[in-house]
């Protein structure tokens, strides 16, 4: 057994992922850690109006951790996360419908935007929150490309109205500066390092 295998296998905490996102579940699973999944529901569309950029997902990730219904024990780590798209000085959260999704993709078209994901780790006696930032550059999207994507895919549970791993990511993204997985919704490199430190 390698040292990394030993660290993962003998990790001294029971990990609980407080997320309904299948992408976050897949990414955490890919890290090799065993975990329980217990989604936490909060209103992700509301935050204090004075918060900007990364402050918003930090607030929401910690709000989710506080909303966990059970007491987190000392030998457990609760992981909560939130992702926002930040463009033109505004946060783009999840679109409610086709019209909102179209407006969001039109806003992102031909521009660079930032994706911030914040992660909160909470045990019975300790809590830490960190975030990562990626810059995503979209080409100028054609109206028919936006319509095709919104009609044939389901981006309504995704910040900014798109999934980087979806069709729109294949044909629409020129480049990404920073972590691809952060854009998917979980900065796995930073999460791994923070779990080991924890």
RATA-V124622 format. One record per residue. N is the residue number from 1. SS is DSSP state (H for helix, E for strand, L for the rest). OMEGA is omega in degrees with one decimal (none if undefined). BURIAL is # if it has 24 or more other ideal C-beta (glycine too) atoms within 12 Angstrom, else .. Layout:
# RATA-V124622
n/ss/omega/burial
N/SS/OMEGA/BURIAL
N/SS/OMEGA/BURIAL
This chain:
# RATA-V124622
n/ss/omega/burial
1/L/178.5/.
2/L/-178.8/.
3/H/180.0/.
4/H/177.3/.
5/H/179.9/.
6/H/179.1/.
7/H/-177.6/.
8/H/-177.3/#
9/H/-175.3/.
10/L/-179.7/.
11/L/-167.9/.
12/L/-179.3/.
13/L/166.3/#
14/E/-179.0/.
15/E/175.4/#
16/E/177.1/#
17/E/-179.9/#
18/L/-176.0/#
19/L/175.4/#
20/L/-175.8/.
21/L/177.4/#
22/H/179.5/.
23/H/177.8/#
24/H/178.3/#
25/H/-179.8/#
26/H/-177.7/.
27/H/178.5/#
28/H/177.1/#
29/H/-179.0/.
30/H/176.3/.
31/H/176.7/#
32/L/-178.4/.
33/L/170.2/#
34/L/179.7/.
35/E/170.4/#
36/E/178.3/.
37/E/179.5/.
38/L/-177.2/#
39/L/-179.8/#
40/L/-179.3/#
41/L/169.7/.
42/L/175.9/#
43/L/-176.5/.
44/L/-176.7/#
45/L/-176.4/.
46/L/174.5/.
47/L/179.2/#
48/L/-171.9/.
49/L/-177.8/.
50/L/-179.6/.
51/L/-179.5/.
52/L/170.0/.
53/L/-174.7/#
54/H/178.8/#
55/H/-177.8/.
56/H/178.6/#
57/H/174.5/#
58/H/178.7/#
59/H/-175.5/#
60/H/177.6/#
61/H/179.2/#
62/H/175.7/#
63/H/177.9/#
64/H/179.1/#
65/H/179.5/#
66/H/-177.5/.
67/L/179.0/#
68/L/-168.3/#
69/L/-179.6/.
70/L/171.3/.
71/L/177.0/.
72/L/-177.4/#
73/L/-177.6/.
74/L/179.5/.
75/L/176.6/.
76/E/170.4/#
77/E/173.6/#
78/E/176.6/#
79/E/172.3/#
80/E/-176.7/#
81/E/173.9/#
82/E/-178.7/#
83/E/170.5/#
84/E/171.1/#
85/E/-177.4/#
86/E/-176.7/#
87/E/179.1/#
88/L/177.2/.
89/L/-179.7/.
90/E/175.8/.
91/E/172.5/#
92/E/-179.7/#
93/L/-177.7/#
94/E/179.6/#
95/L/-178.9/#
96/L/-174.7/.
97/L/-178.1/.
98/H/-176.3/.
99/H/178.2/.
100/H/178.5/.
101/H/178.8/#
102/H/180.0/#
103/H/179.5/.
104/H/-178.4/#
105/H/174.5/#
106/H/177.4/#
107/H/-177.1/#
108/H/-174.9/#
109/L/175.7/#
110/L/-175.1/.
111/L/167.8/#
112/E/170.7/#
113/E/178.7/#
114/E/173.2/#
115/E/178.2/#
116/E/170.6/#
117/E/175.8/#
118/E/-179.9/#
119/E/176.1/#
120/E/174.3/#
121/E/-175.5/#
122/E/171.8/#
123/L/-177.8/#
124/L/-175.9/.
125/L/-175.9/.
126/L/176.0/.
127/E/175.4/.
128/E/179.3/#
129/E/177.6/#
130/E/178.2/#
131/E/174.3/#
132/E/-178.8/#
133/E/172.4/#
134/E/175.4/#
135/E/-176.5/#
136/E/-178.3/#
137/E/177.4/#
138/E/168.2/#
139/L/174.1/.
140/L/-176.9/.
141/L/176.3/#
142/L/178.8/.
143/H/-178.6/.
144/H/176.5/.
145/H/177.7/#
146/H/-178.7/#
147/H/178.9/.
148/H/-177.5/.
149/H/-176.9/#
150/H/-180.0/#
151/H/-171.4/.
152/H/179.8/.
153/L/-176.0/#
154/L/-177.7/.
155/H/-171.5/#
156/H/174.3/.
157/H/-174.9/#
158/L/177.2/#
159/E/179.2/#
160/L/176.9/#
161/L/177.3/#
162/L/171.8/#
163/L/-177.7/#
164/L/-178.3/#
165/L/-179.1/.
166/L/-179.9/#
167/H/-177.8/.
168/H/175.4/#
169/H/179.9/#
170/H/-171.3/.
171/H/-169.6/.
172/H/-174.2/#
173/E/177.5/#
174/E/179.5/.
175/E/176.3/.
176/E/172.5/#
177/E/-176.3/.
178/L/-172.7/#
179/L/172.8/#
180/H/-175.9/#
181/H/173.1/#
182/H/178.4/#
183/H/176.1/#
184/H/176.2/#
185/L/178.1/#
186/L/178.6/#
187/L/-167.4/#
188/H/178.7/#
189/H/179.9/.
190/H/179.3/#
191/H/178.2/#
192/H/-178.8/#
193/H/-179.9/.
194/H/177.2/#
195/H/179.5/#
196/H/179.1/.
197/H/-172.5/.
198/L/none/#
